[in-house]
Amino acid sequence: MKKLLATLYIVVMVVMAIATFGVRIDGRLIYDQWWFTVLWGLLAAAAVAWLLKRRVRRLSVVLLHLSLLVILLGALLTHLTARQGVITLQPGETTDRYIADETMRERQLPFEVKLDSFRVVYYEGSEAAADYESHLTLIDGDKRRQVVVSMNNICTHRSVRLYQSSFDETTGGTILAMNSDPWGIPVTYFGYALLFAMLIWMLFDPKGSYRQVLRSPYLKLGALVLALLFTAGGRLAAAPTTLPRATADKMGRLLILYNDRICPMQTYAMDFTRQLCGRAHYGDFTAEQVLAGFIFYADEWNNEPLIRVKGSQLKSRLQLPDRASVNSFFADDYILGPLVNDYYHGHQQDKFYKEAAQMDERLMLVMELEHGRPLKLFPYTLQGRTMWYSPVEDSIPEAIPAENRLFMGSFFQLLYESLASGDTRQADHYLDKLLAYQHKYGGKSVPSDTKVTAERIYNAVPFATILFMVCLTMGFLTLGLFIFQMVRGQPLSRWLMRSAYGVLTLSFLALTFCEALRWIIRGTIPMSNGYETMLLMAWFIQLLTLCLYRRFRILLTFGFLLSGFFLLVSHISQMSPQIGHLMPVLRSPLLTIHVSIIMMSFALLSLTFIIAVTALLQHVAGGKRNDQRRRETGIALMQLSRVFLYPALTTLGIGIFVGAIWANISWGTYWSWDPKETWALITFMVYAVAVHVQSLPRLARPLPYHLFMLLAFLTILMTYFGVNYFLGGMHSYA
């Protein structure tokens, strides 16, 4: 029976993993098939049979496994009884029909739906959608009910739920998703609630396995030996002309519509400079001076070798230096033109052509800027909506008064003339005048002084860069001190430990301040993209380290090293640090809960990975000597690993299914077999194996356990990085 259960368990995970590679295999050919449902049913039946055979009587264990069966039952009821479809309505239209998803045929609704109006709600001053609202009238016999359906705001009537799905831009019509699942959802939600309760109880059950781990005499030994076991192992030519630094700084204080939000021009300048140079400055020039150079003195700056050429093949085949100028790509003609054309038409897709396309995107930033299109600095309100315009003539509506259009069109010419004459005082006056104009005509779209100040502070301090260097330096330094003191057989002096603890505390406070600044700037908790989740992971690791430090002193070293690693990844990877508005579907408090709990789980599982690497290095380096000491060390490290494993499983399980509830509220299905949610489930199933030591006694031995935990971490890497960069899907941050 145990072999059958293990085989079915592995087969289910392998099938789910294969189906996520939707590039070659359509996942629906697996997930929607009868045999996939039967496979889950067989696994559930085998699990029940095994529990009965082992005569498990502990109520908490029984209820924990029962919750999983209830969730599967709810999923089965949804699969068999739920109705899903689409309702398309034009303004003023009434219907009692929907198009069923499974048959594409019309079906009857138990009431009528009339679209009174549809509107897109925009973030102030931009064209970024903040929400989509359908104003409906539900007609049920003689009763009429007026409702608003929008993202994360569903309407339920007679067991039918209506969701905002899409809209028709040309006619102002709406597309609603319809879902009726009166049996599956209550059963599934009951299963979720039971699972949450039992996962939390698993940590507090006086007779449970986790409490036994905490009482283990090996824990202190494990915390002490970890440190000792780690021993197993261009030049500028003549400066181009630009604005004086003070005047450029004043220009950076202007507001601009960039990345679909209103922000200081400094932010745009830093992103522009970083894209070209690889850093937010060029020599002694600030980002604002670089931007101003390309705006006012393009001829000089186009000859400046500031563009970082990263592609090795691009450099070798086009004979480009490490730093090239804009003009070096325009000899007789645009040398990237044929390459980019072949790449985007699918004729050539290798690394060389991809590098050419990436360089073309960076050069287009300069071309667009020199035409003035990104400089959306001039707000005006028409028909109750504030928009920001660039000085390019065709972007300024005729409906704007002539004096405003004149100011918009002539501002940069007047500014340039004052600069050309050397009158920086007059240039400063023009910049002050534009800032006053923005506040007068920008209306509610103008960010508060608090937001602007927060963004300028955030721009001024490269938090991720500084903190990753501090944390990695302190990590290796404290590791060396631990090793030195352990070899001498003496504990570390208190002042050294307090100093290191103080540095970590300061690092945590700085990272918290960084997160708070991004929160103020965006207006929502920063956890919506890859860069922000890396910062959040580092924040949780430091928080856990500070909380657990007094019991496990060696965690100080691990806290520095792990948080430093995640900050380093955020610093050097392709993840964008840009701050933008959230998509409407992400504006839900459940997003905050879902992501933060998942990140906490990943942080804890990262600690089990470090411990596994340490234990395996110790085992390999120890040879055949001191077998008893090596065995005791392995057990101690295994117990320490389990201290983090149980709460990691609790947070991972809760995080996954809070995400499922959010999905159900947002778009009408709590599980869509998206690659990331599927791999998160696989990760949960893999790590759950490690706590079943009574059924799998091999995992009660240190070496198999640590080897398993090392390999299990591959599922974390796949869930976070693999899905982002290889599989895609709704949860991709790449």
C-alpha positions, -999 to 999 in steps of 0.1 A, spaced: 0 0 0 28 24 9 45 18 -25 13 24 -43 7 56 -24 42 68 -31 40 59 -68 7 78 -72 20 108 -53 51 110 -76 30 105 -107 6 133 -99 35 157 -93 53 147 -125 21 150 -146 14 185 -131 50 195 -138 50 183 -174 17 201 -181 32 234 -170 55 234 -200 27 247 -222 49 258 -250 50 222 -263 21 207 -245 -13 223 -240 -20 220 -203 -58 215 -210 -49 182 -227 -40 170 -192 -59 191 -166 -93 188 -183 -91 151 -190 -111 124 -171 -80 104 -163 -64 133 -145 -94 135 -122 -93 97 -117 -56 100 -109 -63 124 -81 -92 102 -69 -68 72 -67 -43 92 -48 -70 103 -23 -82 67 -19 -47 53 -14 -40 80 13 -72 72 32 -64 35 30 -29 41 43 -42 62 72 -67 35 81 -40 8 79 -17 28 103 -47 34 126 -39 71 130 -59 83 160 -45 118 167 -73 142 159 -51 170 145 -34 146 120 -68 132 109 -83 166 105 -53 179 86 -55 152 60 -93 154 60 -91 190 50 -71 180 19 -98 155 10 -125 181 15 -107 205 -9 -104 177 -35 -141 170 -31 -149 207 -36 -128 207 -67 -147 177 -80 -181 193 -73 -169 224 -91 -158 203 -121 -191 184 -123 -217 210 -113 -203 245 -119 -215 266 -149 -192 292 -164 -197 316 -193 -195 350 -208 -221 378 -211 -215 405 -237 -236 437 -234 -238 471 -252 -250 502 -233 -287 500 -228 -289 463 -238 -307 437 -217 -301 400 -219 -310 368 -200 -284 347 -219 -248 338 -216 -223 319 -238 -213 287 -220 -175 281 -219 -176 244 -224 -200 243 -254 -199 279 -268 -237 277 -269 -262 302 -254 -277 292 -220 -305 307 -199 -298 330 -169 -323 329 -140 -327 367 -143 -320 395 -168 -290 418 -169 -291 453 -183 -259 474 -189 -267 510 -179 -231 523 -186 -195 512 -186 -165 533 -177 -128 530 -173 -115 546 -141 -79 560 -147 -52 569 -123 -51 607 -120 -33 623 -149 -24 592 -168 -39 567 -192 -32 538 -169 -65 520 -159 -72 519 -122 -104 500 -125 -132 489 -150 -168 495 -138 -200 481 -153 -231 498 -139 -258 471 -142 -295 467 -135 -305 431 -125 -341 424 -134 -357 395 -115 -394 394 -122 -408 426 -107 -377 433 -87 -349 455 -100 -314 458 -84 -288 483 -94 -252 471 -89 -216 480 -99 -193 452 -111 -156 460 -112 -123 443 -106 -122 426 -72 -159 436 -68 -182 409 -79 -220 407 -78 -239 376 -66 -275 371 -74 -294 338 -71 -261 318 -69 -248 334 -101 -217 355 -97 -208 382 -122 -172 394 -128 -157 422 -148 -138 404 -175 -131 428 -204 -147 456 -224 -153 469 -259 -132 500 -265 -151 511 -296 -187 508 -284 -183 512 -246 -198 477 -241 -188 453 -214 -178 417 -212 -188 399 -180 -177 365 -168 -205 344 -153 -199 317 -127 -224 296 -108 -209 271 -84 -233 267 -54 -219 234 -43 -182 234 -50 -173 268 -35 -188 262 0 -172 228 3 -138 241 -10 -138 271 13 -147 248 43 -117 227 33 -95 258 32 -106 269 66 -100 235 81 -66 233 65 -56 267 78 -67 258 113 -48 225 113 -16 239 98 -15 264 126 -24 238 152 4 217 139 28 243 154 11 244 188 -1 208 194 16 198 227 18 162 214 27 170 179 59 164 160 69 201 159 69 204 197 90 173 200 115 189 176 116 221 198 123 199 229 152 181 212 185 182 232 203 184 198 190 219 190 217 238 209 244 216 194 230 222 159 231 259 164 267 258 177 283 235 151 270 252 120 298 278 119 326 253 123 312 231 96 313 259 71 351 255 70 345 225 47 342 243 22 366 544 -192 380 575 -196 361 607 -207 372 630 -235 364 668 -233 333 671 -213 301 677 -233 279 707 -226 250 704 -203 231 723 -176 249 734 -144 242 709 -116 220 733 -96 198 740 -127 197 704 -137 186 695 -101 158 721 -104 147 705 -137 147 671 -119 121 685 -95 96 691 -122 68 665 -126 64 643 -156 40 616 -167 63 586 -169 56 549 -167 19 557 -165 22 578 -133 31 613 -123 66 614 -107 96 638 -104 115 642 -136 145 630 -116 131 595 -117 128 595 -155 163 609 -158 177 581 -136 160 554 -155 170 569 -189 207 572 -178 207 537 -162 194 522 -194 222 538 -214 251 538 -190 243 509 -167 243 532 -138 224 563 -127 251 587 -135 278 593 -162 312 602 -148 307 634 -128 274 641 -145 242 635 -126 213 617 -143 195 651 -147 225 665 -165 227 636 -188 190 639 -197 194 677 -202 224 671 -224 204 650 -248 175 675 -247 195 707 -253 229 696 -267 221 665 -287 248 669 -312 275 668 -286 260 640 -265 253 618 -295 291 617 -300 297 608 -263 308 572 -257 284 565 -228 263 537 -240 273 504 -224 275 476 -249 268 444 -229 263 418 -257 296 399 -264 285 389 -299 273 424 -307 307 438 -298 327 412 -317 306 411 -349 300 448 -352 334 457 -338 319 479 -310 338 491 -279 326 485 -244 313 521 -245 298 534 -277 282 567 -288 248 570 -304 265 581 -337 286 550 -338 254 531 -348 248 555 -377 278 552 -400 263 554 -435 230 540 -423 215 526 -392 237 494 -387 211 477 -364 182 483 -389 185 450 -409 192 430 -378 162 443 -359 140 438 -389 150 401 -392 146 396 -354 111 410 -351 99 393 -383 111 359 -368 137 353 -395 166 353 -369 162 347 -332 197 338 -320 217 356 -293 233 381 -317 200 393 -331 184 394 -296 213 416 -285 208 438 -315 171 442 -306 179 451 -270 204 477 -281 179 491 -306 154 496 -277 179 516 -258 188 538 -288 151 544 -294 150 560 -259 174 587 -273 155 591 -306 122 595 -288 136 620 -264 152 641 -291 117 643 -307 102 654 -274 76 627 -271 84 614 -236 85 649 -221 49 649 -209 53 679 -185 22 700 -193 -11 691 -176 -45 703 -185 -80 692 -176 -107 687 -202 -141 673 -195 -132 666 -159 -101 645 -168 -66 657 -164 -40 647 -190 -3 654 -194 10 665 -227 45 667 -244 55 698 -263 52 680 -296 27 700 -315 4 671 -326 0 659 -290 -17 691 -278 -54 691 -283 -70 721 -301 -96 723 -273 -69 736 -249 -68 775 -248 -44 792 -271 -23 807 -243 -18 773 -227 -9 757 -261 16 786 -267 32 780 -233 35 742 -240 49 746 -274 74 774 -267 87 765 -232 117 744 -243 127 770 -270 126 798 -244 146 776 -219 172 768 -246 176 804 -256 183 814 -220 208 786 -216 225 795 -249 230 831 -237 244 818 -204 216 833 -184 210 804 -159 190 827 -136 165 831 -164 165 794 -170 158 788 -133 129 812 -136 114 793 -165 117 760 -146 100 776 -115 73 789 -138 67 754 -152 65 739 -118 39 765 -108 20 757 -140 20 720 -132 5 726 -97 -21 750 -111 -34 728 -139 -24 693 -127 -54 690 -103 -56 658 -84 -30 641 -105 -2 661 -89 14 639 -62 15 652 -26 47 668 -13 51 637 9 52 614 -21 76 637 -41 99 639 -11 98 602 -5 106 595 -42 135 619 -42 149 603 -11 144 569 -26 162 580 -58 191 595 -38 200 564 -19 207 531 -37 194 509 -9 197 475 -26 233 482 -37 245 494 -3 227 468 17 238 438 -3 274 449 1 270 454 39 251 422 44 275 400 24 305 416 40 291 411 75 280 376 66 315 365 57 331 385 85 309 369 112 314 335 97 352 340 100 348 351 136 327 321 145 352 298 129 382 315 147 365 314 181 353 278 176 388 266 167 401 283 199 373 267 218 360 300 232 327 317 227 325 350 208 328 381 229 296 398 237 306 431 222 314 415 189 280 397 188 262 429 199 280 449 172 270 424 145 235 423 158 234 461 158 246 462 121 218 437 112 193 458 131 204 489 112 203 470 79 167 459 87 157 494 96 172 507 64 154 481 43 122 488 62 127 525 53 132 516 17 101 495 16 81 523 34 93 548 7 82 525 -21 49 521 -3 44 558 0 54 564 -36 32 537 -51 3 540 -26 2 502 -21 24 477 -3 54 470 -26 52 433 -35 39 432 -71 69 424 -92 102 404 -90 123 432 -77 99 440 -49 95 403 -39 133 400 -37 134 429 -13 105 415 6 123 381 9 154 398 23 132 418 47 116 386 60 149 368 64 163 397 85 132 399 105 133 361 113 170 364 122 164 392 146 135 373 162 154 340 165 189 353 171 189 348 209 182 311 206 203 303 175 233 327 174 246 313 142 215 326 124 231 360 125 256 348 99 229 331 78 207 362 81 234 384 67 244 359 39 208 350 27 195 386 28 226 398 11 221 372 -16 185 382 -23 195 419 -23 223 410 -47 199 392 -70 176 422 -71 206 445 -78 222 425 -107 193 407 -123 170 418 -151 142 426 -126 131 462 -130 132 485 -100 108 509 -116 77 519 -96 44 518 -115 7 516 -109 -9 483 -101 -31 466 -126 -68 468 -115 -69 431 -106 -39 435 -82 -56 461 -62 -68 437 -35 -58 433 1 -57 396 -4 -26 402 -27 -8 416 3 -16 386 25 -9 361 -3 25 374 -13 38 382 21 30 348 35 45 330 5 77 351 8 79 342 45 77 306 36 104 309 10 126 326 35 122 298 60 128 271 33 160 290 22 173 284 58 166 246 55 186 247 22 216 264 38 215 239 67 213 210 42 244 223 23 263 227 55 254 191 67 264 175 34 297 194 32 304 183 68 296 147 59 318 147 28 347 164 45 345 143 76 357 111 59 355 80 81 368 96 112 347 106 142 317 87 130 298 92 163 306 130 163 296 133 127 263 114 133 254 136 163 262 167 143 240 155 114 211 149 138 216 183 154 214 200 120 184 179 110 165 190 141 175 226 135 162 223 99 129 209 111 125 240 133 121 260 101 104 233 80 71 231 100 63 269 100 75 270 64 49 244 54 22 262 74 29 295 57 33 280 23 0 261 26 -19 292 39 -3 314 12 -12 291 -17 -49 288 -7 -53 325 2 -41 331 -33 -68 307 -45 -95 327 -26 -82 359 -42 -84 343 -76 -120 332 -70 -129 367 -60 -111 383 -89 -119 362 -119 -143 335 -108 -121 304 -105 -100 295 -75 -76 272 -94 -67 277 -131 -36 255 -133 -14 285 -140 23 274 -140 32 293 -109 3 281 -88 9 246 -101 46 247 -91 37 262 -57 15 232 -51 43 208 -63 66 226 -38 41 221 -10 37 184 -18 75 179 -20 83 195 13 53 178 30 71 145 24 98 155 48 75 156 78 62 121 73 91 104 91 69 77 106 58 65 71 92 72 56 117 62 83 147 69 60 140 106 64 145 102 101 182 97 93 203 128 88 220 121 55 189 111 35 170 140 51 195 166 42 199 153 7 162 154 3 160 190 15 188 200 -8 170 186 -38 136 199 -26 150 234 -29 151 230 -67 113 233 -66 116 267 -49 139 278 -77 116 265 -103 85 281 -87 101 315 -84 127 318 -111 119 290 -136 83 300 -140 92 337 -143 118 333 -170 109 301 -188 72 292 -185 54 326 -181 18 327 -172 -3 352 -151 22 351 -122 53 358 -143 74 387 -130 100 386 -157 
